[in-house]
Amino acid sequence: MDYFLQQLINGLTLGSIYGLIAIGYTMVYGIIGMINFAHGDIFMVGAFIALTTFLILTSVLGFAFLPVVLLIVLIIAMLFTAAWGWTVERVAYRPLRGSFRLAPLITAIGMSIVLQNFVQVTQGARVKPLPPQIRGGIQVIEGVQLSYMQIIIIVTTVVLMAAFTLLIARTSLGRAQRACEQDQKMAALLGVNVDRTISLTFVMGAALAAVAGIMFMLLYGVIDFYIGFLAGVKAFTAAVLGGIGSLPGAMLGGLLIGLIEVFWSGYFSVEYKDVAAFSILAIVLIFLPSGLLGKPEVEKV
Amino acid sequence: MAQTPTSTMSPEGAQAKAEKRAEAAPGLPRTGPGRLQEALRDAVMTAALAGVLGFFFLALRTDIAPGGLAITTRWGLWFSAIAIVFAGRLALNLFWFDKRGGGRAAVKTTAKTTVVSEGLDFMTIAGWVMFAVAVVLPFLIMWLLPGQQRQLIDLSILILTYVMLGWGLNIVVGLAGLLDLGYVAFYAVGAYSFALLSTHFEFIGFWVALPLAGLLAAIWGVILGFPVLRLRGDYLAIVTLAFGEIIRVVLLNWYQFTGGPDGISRIPKPTLFGLEFARGDDGFAAFFGLEYSTIHRFIFIYYIIFVLAIVTHLVTVRLRRLPVGRAWEAMREDEIACRSLGINTTNTKLTAFAIGAMFGGFAGSFFATRQGFISPESFTFLESAIILAIVVLGGLGSQFGVVIASIVMIGGIELLRNLGFLQQIFGEGFDPVRFRMLFFGMAMVAIMVWKPRGLISTREPSVVLKHRKKIGADMVSQGEGH
């Protein structure tokens, strides 16, 4: 029982990270209907920016109070990663807006290759270890440990999700986004700046990916230029599992993928955890072709 | 009374005006003193953005040092990157965007239907010329550049492998319109089938294993095709990607069967009717009374992949004229119409998957015999992405486009290996090979932005009324999986 609870906690933590990345995929898909393959690598870029900022603050400038350091790292990483997200959209996707469906998919894969190799060339191919910064935790019951790191990750995710849901539901930007999702031309006629709204979608997605990047870095303590691929594929799987285009679906999908992965490694085998996640995806899609919370596609004749 | 529409009429009204305005893209004023100022301002903004983006990657670098990570600064690199971006953007603003009208590429519609009367057109001639060159290529290389013959023949083999894979995937994506991001799985199945068969059974050589590998890959194509029959577009894409990854993970972890990360080595080389390309009395050279040379084997392997690729091409061309090929294309254009006309879309999809996979399997077993060693490393998602990129960059559904794209992308990238002189300019630490994939990605983005429909922008419909004609690429729908 306690083993089960422990795995449940670990799964929820991992799932939160996937969920945050999945939101970026699902928002972009909702608004312009494309798979932003470079999003996983934006997450990786965010993790690298966070690592470098963290090192500057602690070892060069000599800050020692961890909460402040982490807050500054969070803000800087979100800002700079957002700039990357904006640039990727501007360079690779905007010129192809209104073009054929596969064209942005190919530029997205191209951008993903560019980002990975750019980081590899400039920062080196070796892994970057970071000693654990947040130690300790609380004992929930006998044998079940809830570390402070896990609490931080889950709480941050919940807060961001709440803020985000409010943003989409209540603000004018959120309304503009939902309008663009429905009909871009009509939204433009009614005075919504479509280009700006789409850019902001990428910016927000990238900022959330940066948060996920920081949490990944702190949780695992090691990053390299290749982490974006697998995390990106899993997060995209999560987005599809939850029903792509749906925000709660992305979060639910993220949590499910995290849980599946952790429970599979805990009870069966670590090697095949990716196989488990992908197989569940295939099985769910066979029975629910538009994901768990997705709207079924209407066939127009 | 309304006029009868004619082809010379252009649309009128607010919508057309708005489109015209958008095409004329405001961007920069075309002439006058304001232009330079605007161009400068834009270049400064771009340079500033480059500075922001590059700060954490170019200016700073983290490295493992004793006692944790250490930061090194590289201000010179950062500033030169900003300067290059500034100069490049300024030059683009002044000399390039002006001609194209605005910095943003307006989406051009090239929906022109050109009727090709009879006889040969440029592309057919180019195709035949290329075929002729490809037939004599190894000897051409040996005659012109004997110093680098091994490298160049090897590169031609690599390019032809990608041409073949591209043609195989073209059946699935270009003809049937099913977006497959896991094509490498079939490549892997083919390679491992041959490798395992040949290492477990003495008597199975390349030529026996080749059809078996193709068959096994086709069976896998059907197995993986079944669950995804109901899926469309991006759902199909992600599930095929997932299958590709599953197969790779299984190959990596099933140690007893596949050798895991160590892979399989000592895969036999192909023989010419039993003649081995080895030194000795019963080898190829001795049999024909030639002097032994390692180049013979390379030439032989070149011709194997050449024949395999040509077979792929011919089969595709013939299939397009058969009912099943027409059903693929009809399904690509409109699946619902297809079903209402009584076409069994299930079988149509499965045959597309199976035949595409079969060619992937052939290519895979060729790859195994050429390398002599395979491991899961060679079958990553990147490989699928490269093959898909070749198909789309060439022009989806265009056989000739695949060839052009393979030569440009694979050949162009390999050229970087020969740029040793750059090392003298940029110093010892500069190794162009490290930038290969970076340039590959950039080329992918640039080509797509420049020509969203691929390098070859016309298609030949397989079914025609009266005239054979070429049509603009945007009149054909793209692999959207429905």
Interface residues (C-beta under 8 A of the other chain):
Chain A: Y29 I35 F48 I49 L51 T52 T53 L55 I56 S59 V60 F80 A83 W84 T87 V91 A92 R94 P95 L96 R97 G98 S99 F100 R101 L102 A103 P104 L105 I106 T107 I109 G110 M111 S112 I113 V114 L115 Q116 N117 F118 V119 V121 T122 Q123 G124 R126 K128 P129 L130 P131 F229 V233 F236 T237 V240 I244 E271 Y272 D274 V275 F278 S279 L281 A282 I283 L285 I286 P289 S290 E297 E299 V301
Chain B: L49 V52 L53 F55 F56 F57 L58 L60 R61 T62 D63 I64 G68 L69 A70 I71 R104 A105 V107 L179 P227 V228 R230 L231 R232 G233 D234 Y235 A237 I238 V239 L241 A242 F243 E245 I246 V249 V250 L252 N253 I336 F381 L382 A385 L388 A389 V392 L393 L396 R434 F435 M437 L438 F440 G441 M442 A443 M444 V445 M448 V449 P452 R453 D474 Q478 G479 E480
